[in-house]
Amino acid sequence: MEGVGGGVVLVACGTAHTAALTKNGELYTWGKHDDGRLGLNATEDQTTPKKVTTLERYFIEHVVCGVYDTAALSSGER
């Protein structure tokens, strides 16, 4: 994912999904999409990183993944 959003600065892993945070505060997720844990407008599992567009207006500072969830911390709107 080099070059995407200024490069990846943080990766968080859940049991069956992963999230990556870029230097530009963008969030990407992939893996099993059960229960909406990826935050994407899709219902199927994702094998490649997809940008979480529902959070585009926010600068994401940190992300963590649990067994069935993902949490993102924002410093506010861009």
PyMOL commands that set and color helices and strands:
alter all, ss='L'
color gray80, all
select helices_A, chain A and resi 4-6+34-36+53-55
alter helices_A, ss='H'
color red, helices_A
select strands_A, chain A and resi 8-13+17-22+27-31+46-51+58-65+70-77
alter strands_A, ss='S'
color yellow, strands_A
deselect
rebuild
show_as cartoon
